[in-house]
Amino acid sequence: MSNAATQAVPEPVGRERVAAAAASLGIDVELVQRPAARSLHEAAELLGIEPAEIVKTIVVKRRSGDYLFALVPGGRKISWPPFRTLLGVNKLAMPDAETAFRATGYERGTITVLGATSALPVYADERILRRGGRISIGAGEHGWSAFVDAAAYLAAIGAVTADLTEPEDPQS
C-alpha cells in the first residue's frame, strides 16, 4: 500500500462544508471572498448590499443545556422577551466563543446553519422572509460570505419564523 493511500482524507472545512450542505439541500449558494470589515456597514459596503441583507447566525443556549440558531438581520438584535415566550422558556443565553464553536464547528463571525456539526433548531426573524431576495450569511470561514435566496434557505433549513428582533439602536 502506498503512503498516499494510508493517509486520511481531511474533513471538508469552512466554505467547503457550506457548499456541500447547500448542495445536499438543493440550495443555490454563491461563495464570495471579501476583505475583513470592522462594522456591519463596512461589510455591507464591501459586499455591495444593504446592512439588513446580512443575516447573522447566532448560537443561543437554553437553560436545559441544548442549543439553537437564531437568524438576525443586520442592524437588529434578539429581543429576548418575545423569543423566550416563543420557546416557552424563562432563560436563554449566548454561549462563549469556544462553546459556540463546539456546538457548530464554526468560529464566531463564520457561523452558519449550513454544514454545522450539530443539527440545531433554527428560528429566523420574520423580516428576513418579508424582505425576500438574496441574503448574505456566514460561509464557515473568515474572509468569505455566502449568498442564498432567503425564502429557499429558510424553507430548506426548516426555520421557524417569528418576530424575534428589535433595532440595535432604538433611535433608528
PLY file of the C-alpha trace (Angstrom):
ply
format ascii 1.0
element vertex 172
property float x
property float y
property float z
element edge 171
property int vertex1
property int vertex2
end_header
0.00 0.00 0.00
1.39 3.39 -0.91
1.92 6.07 1.69
-0.70 8.28 -0.03
-3.29 5.51 0.28
-2.80 5.20 4.03
-3.19 8.92 4.75
-6.60 10.00 5.98
-8.61 12.27 3.72
-9.12 15.56 5.57
-12.66 16.51 6.54
-14.02 19.41 4.49
-13.76 22.66 6.39
-15.29 26.10 6.20
-16.77 27.06 2.89
-16.38 23.50 1.54
-18.78 22.24 4.22
-21.16 25.09 3.46
-21.14 24.32 -0.27
-21.64 20.59 0.32
-24.51 21.17 2.76
-26.19 23.64 0.41
-25.92 21.17 -2.47
-27.40 18.37 -0.37
-30.37 20.63 0.48
-30.81 21.82 -3.11
-29.93 25.42 -2.24
-28.01 27.56 -4.71
-25.15 29.24 -2.86
-22.63 31.76 -4.10
-19.40 31.97 -2.10
-17.66 35.34 -2.29
-14.22 36.17 -0.93
-14.10 39.52 0.83
-11.74 41.59 2.96
-12.25 41.85 6.70
-14.69 44.53 7.84
-14.73 46.49 11.10
-18.51 47.01 11.15
-21.79 45.84 9.70
-21.99 48.91 7.48
-18.45 48.40 6.19
-19.20 44.71 5.47
-22.37 45.67 3.58
-20.47 48.28 1.58
-17.75 45.77 0.67
-20.40 43.31 -0.49
-22.45 45.95 -2.33
-25.61 45.28 -0.29
-27.73 46.87 2.42
-26.89 46.04 6.07
-30.28 44.30 6.53
-29.29 41.82 3.80
-26.54 40.45 6.04
-28.05 37.80 8.29
-26.18 36.91 11.46
-26.42 33.32 12.67
-26.32 33.39 16.46
-25.98 30.36 18.73
-28.33 30.51 21.71
-28.30 28.21 24.73
-31.40 27.18 26.63
-31.32 26.61 30.37
-31.71 22.87 29.66
-28.25 22.96 28.04
-29.28 22.46 24.42
-28.61 24.97 21.68
-30.46 26.57 18.79
-29.75 29.01 15.99
-31.27 32.49 15.80
-31.09 34.24 12.42
-30.99 38.00 12.82
-30.91 40.63 10.04
-28.14 43.22 10.14
-28.96 46.28 12.22
-31.13 44.26 14.59
-30.60 42.23 17.77
-32.50 39.48 19.52
-35.46 40.75 21.55
-35.21 38.33 24.45
-38.74 38.56 25.98
-40.66 37.54 22.83
-38.03 34.93 21.95
-38.33 33.32 25.41
-42.13 33.41 25.09
-41.99 31.73 21.68
-39.78 28.97 23.07
-41.74 28.64 26.32
-38.64 29.16 28.45
-37.64 31.73 31.04
-33.91 31.77 30.36
-31.77 31.96 27.22
-28.13 32.92 26.90
-25.44 33.38 24.30
-22.58 30.95 24.95
-18.94 31.97 24.81
-16.99 31.62 21.55
-15.48 28.22 22.38
-18.86 26.74 23.33
-20.42 28.13 20.14
-17.58 26.51 18.16
-18.13 23.14 19.87
-21.87 23.36 19.10
-21.43 24.26 15.42
-17.90 23.53 14.23
-17.59 27.17 13.15
-15.86 30.16 14.71
-17.86 33.26 15.57
-18.15 35.52 12.57
-18.37 32.48 10.27
-21.26 30.54 11.86
-23.97 29.24 9.57
-26.62 26.54 9.71
-25.18 25.02 6.52
-22.67 22.32 7.41
-22.87 22.89 11.15
-21.63 19.88 13.09
-24.87 19.72 15.09
-28.41 19.77 13.72
-29.91 22.53 15.85
-33.41 24.02 15.66
-33.49 27.26 13.67
-35.51 30.37 14.45
-35.44 33.27 12.00
-36.67 36.80 12.37
-39.70 37.23 10.10
-38.15 40.31 8.49
-35.74 38.06 6.60
-38.59 36.36 4.79
-40.62 39.56 4.43
-37.71 41.31 2.75
-37.04 38.31 0.50
-34.42 38.19 -2.21
-30.79 37.35 -1.71
-29.15 37.48 1.70
-25.59 37.12 2.87
-24.87 34.52 5.55
-21.76 33.12 7.19
-19.66 30.97 4.90
-17.96 28.89 7.57
-14.65 30.61 7.03
-13.22 34.06 7.76
-12.83 36.22 4.67
-15.81 34.68 2.88
-19.55 35.32 2.63
-22.26 33.09 1.24
-25.24 34.40 -0.70
-28.52 32.47 -0.81
-32.15 33.17 -1.67
-33.82 33.99 1.66
-37.05 32.02 1.10
-35.29 28.95 -0.32
-32.76 28.97 2.52
-35.31 29.32 5.33
-37.50 26.60 3.82
-34.60 24.19 3.29
-33.28 24.55 6.84
-36.75 24.29 8.38
-36.58 27.67 10.09
-39.43 28.79 12.32
-40.10 32.44 11.50
-41.35 34.89 14.09
-40.87 38.45 15.32
-37.64 37.87 17.25
-35.70 41.11 16.98
-35.58 44.81 17.72
-33.39 47.56 16.27
-29.81 47.56 17.60
-30.08 51.30 18.05
-33.54 52.13 19.46
-33.19 55.64 17.95
-33.19 54.24 14.39
0 1
1 2
2 3
3 4
4 5
5 6
6 7
7 8
8 9
9 10
10 11
11 12
12 13
13 14
14 15
15 16
16 17
17 18
18 19
19 20
20 21
21 22
22 23
23 24
24 25
25 26
26 27
27 28
28 29
29 30
30 31
31 32
32 33
33 34
34 35
35 36
36 37
37 38
38 39
39 40
40 41
41 42
42 43
43 44
44 45
45 46
46 47
47 48
48 49
49 50
50 51
51 52
52 53
53 54
54 55
55 56
56 57
57 58
58 59
59 60
60 61
61 62
62 63
63 64
64 65
65 66
66 67
67 68
68 69
69 70
70 71
71 72
72 73
73 74
74 75
75 76
76 77
77 78
78 79
79 80
80 81
81 82
82 83
83 84
84 85
85 86
86 87
87 88
88 89
89 90
90 91
91 92
92 93
93 94
94 95
95 96
96 97
97 98
98 99
99 100
100 101
101 102
102 103
103 104
104 105
105 106
106 107
107 108
108 109
109 110
110 111
111 112
112 113
113 114
114 115
115 116
116 117
117 118
118 119
119 120
120 121
121 122
122 123
123 124
124 125
125 126
126 127
127 128
128 129
129 130
130 131
131 132
132 133
133 134
134 135
135 136
136 137
137 138
138 139
139 140
140 141
141 142
142 143
143 144
144 145
145 146
146 147
147 148
148 149
149 150
150 151
151 152
152 153
153 154
154 155
155 156
156 157
157 158
158 159
159 160
160 161
161 162
162 163
163 164
164 165
165 166
166 167
167 168
168 169
169 170
170 171
